[in-house]
Amino acid sequence: MATINKSLTTYLPAQSVEWLESYCLDYKHLQNKDGNPKLGTAIADIIDRLANGELALPEKIESQSTAPIQYGTEFTALKGEVEELQKLLTEYVTNKLPDTVLDLETVKHEIEVALEPIRESVSNLDADLQSQCAMVRDELKAIADREI
């Protein structure tokens, strides 16, 4: 289906984007189904309203916030929740962990110390096995020598 509309790509300063987002949040038809602003549609709406005399340009567009550009109210809410979780995690890690929690190097050392008796037992078993195998070989050799 053909259209007589023209597409336009542009880069906007952050404060203009903030103003446009705020404008979109004031009008439901300028938001997508997720509630995020449709900036291009908003620009077309503003131009149409300016042309019809329904809207006048502000003398100056003031920054809406000091936060980075936001694309929806959900992002702001999620950012706040993440910051709160980070703060709680930091408090938990620094205040709630018992003093008995060992660092990685200490755990490795403890494992090595615990494994030492096992390694010694394995070494003794290996030596005993080698000795018994040598005795069996000697007995088999003696038997073989008698039969000849």
C-alpha positions as CSV (number, residue, x, y, z in Angstrom):
1,M,0.0,0.0,0.0
2,A,1.6,3.3,-1.1
3,T,1.7,6.3,1.1
4,I,2.4,10.0,0.5
5,N,4.1,10.4,3.8
6,K,7.9,11.1,3.9
7,S,10.2,9.4,6.3
8,L,12.8,11.5,8.3
9,T,15.8,10.5,10.3
10,T,17.2,13.0,12.8
11,Y,19.3,13.2,15.9
12,L,17.9,15.2,18.8
13,P,19.6,16.6,21.8
14,A,18.9,14.8,25.1
15,Q,16.7,17.7,26.5
16,S,14.6,17.7,23.3
17,V,14.1,13.9,23.6
18,E,13.1,14.3,27.3
19,W,10.6,17.0,26.3
20,L,9.2,14.8,23.5
21,E,8.9,11.8,25.9
22,S,7.0,14.0,28.3
23,Y,4.7,15.2,25.5
24,C,4.0,11.6,24.5
25,L,3.1,10.6,28.0
26,D,0.5,13.3,28.0
27,Y,-1.3,11.8,25.0
28,K,-2.1,8.1,24.9
29,H,-2.1,8.0,21.0
30,L,1.6,8.9,21.1
31,Q,2.5,5.7,23.1
32,N,2.9,2.2,21.9
33,K,1.1,-0.7,23.5
34,D,3.9,-1.0,26.1
35,G,3.4,2.6,27.1
36,N,6.7,3.8,25.5
37,P,6.7,7.0,23.6
38,K,6.5,7.1,19.8
39,L,8.8,10.0,19.2
40,G,8.4,10.2,15.4
41,T,4.6,10.2,15.7
42,A,4.9,12.9,18.4
43,I,7.0,15.1,16.0
44,A,4.4,14.7,13.3
45,D,1.6,15.5,15.8
46,I,3.4,18.6,17.0
47,I,4.0,19.9,13.4
48,D,0.3,19.2,12.6
49,R,-0.9,21.0,15.7
50,L,1.5,24.0,15.0
51,A,0.2,24.2,11.4
52,N,-3.4,24.3,12.7
53,G,-2.6,26.9,15.3
54,E,-3.5,24.5,18.2
55,L,0.0,24.6,19.6
56,A,2.7,27.3,20.1
57,L,6.4,26.6,20.5
58,P,7.8,27.2,23.9
59,E,10.4,29.9,24.2
60,K,12.8,27.4,25.7
61,I,12.7,23.7,26.3
62,E,13.7,23.0,29.8
63,S,15.3,19.7,30.8
64,Q,12.7,17.5,32.4
65,S,15.2,15.7,34.7
66,T,18.9,15.2,35.3
67,A,18.6,11.5,34.6
68,P,19.8,10.0,31.3
69,I,17.2,9.7,28.4
70,Q,14.3,7.5,29.5
71,Y,12.2,5.4,27.2
72,G,9.2,4.7,29.4
73,T,8.2,4.8,32.9
74,E,9.0,1.1,33.4
75,F,12.7,1.8,32.9
76,T,12.8,4.3,35.7
77,A,10.9,2.0,38.0
78,L,13.2,-1.0,37.2
79,K,16.3,1.2,37.6
80,G,15.1,2.2,41.1
81,E,14.5,-1.4,42.0
82,V,17.9,-2.5,40.8
83,E,19.6,0.2,42.8
84,E,17.6,-0.8,45.9
85,L,18.6,-4.5,45.4
86,Q,22.2,-3.5,45.0
87,K,22.1,-1.5,48.2
88,L,20.5,-4.4,50.1
89,L,23.0,-6.9,48.7
90,T,25.9,-4.6,49.8
91,E,24.4,-4.3,53.3
92,Y,23.9,-8.1,53.5
93,V,27.3,-8.9,52.3
94,T,29.1,-6.5,54.6
95,N,26.8,-6.9,57.7
96,K,25.2,-10.3,57.6
97,L,27.9,-12.8,56.6
98,P,29.4,-14.6,59.6
99,D,33.0,-14.2,60.5
100,T,33.5,-17.9,59.9
101,V,33.1,-17.6,56.2
102,L,36.4,-18.3,54.6
103,D,38.0,-16.7,51.6
104,L,38.9,-18.8,48.6
105,E,42.6,-19.2,49.4
106,T,41.8,-20.4,52.9
107,V,39.3,-23.0,51.6
108,K,41.9,-24.3,49.1
109,H,44.4,-24.6,51.9
110,E,41.9,-26.5,54.1
111,I,41.1,-28.9,51.2
112,E,44.8,-29.6,50.7
113,V,45.3,-30.3,54.4
114,A,42.3,-32.6,54.4
115,L,43.5,-34.4,51.3
116,E,47.0,-35.1,52.7
117,P,46.1,-38.2,54.8
118,I,44.2,-39.5,51.8
119,R,47.2,-39.0,49.5
120,E,49.4,-40.7,52.1
121,S,47.0,-43.7,52.3
122,V,46.9,-44.0,48.5
123,S,50.7,-43.9,48.4
124,N,51.0,-46.6,51.1
125,L,48.4,-48.7,49.3
126,D,50.3,-48.3,46.0
127,A,53.5,-49.3,47.7
128,D,51.8,-52.4,49.3
129,L,50.3,-53.3,46.0
130,Q,53.6,-53.1,44.2
131,S,55.2,-55.2,46.9
132,Q,52.5,-57.8,46.7
133,C,52.7,-57.9,42.9
134,A,56.4,-58.4,43.1
135,M,55.9,-61.3,45.5
136,V,53.3,-62.9,43.2
137,R,55.7,-62.5,40.3
138,D,58.5,-64.1,42.3
139,E,56.2,-67.1,43.3
140,L,55.0,-67.5,39.7
141,K,58.6,-67.4,38.4
142,A,59.6,-70.0,41.1
143,I,56.7,-72.3,40.0
144,A,57.6,-71.9,36.4
145,D,61.3,-72.7,37.1
146,R,60.3,-75.9,39.0
147,E,58.2,-77.2,36.1
148,I,61.0,-76.9,33.6
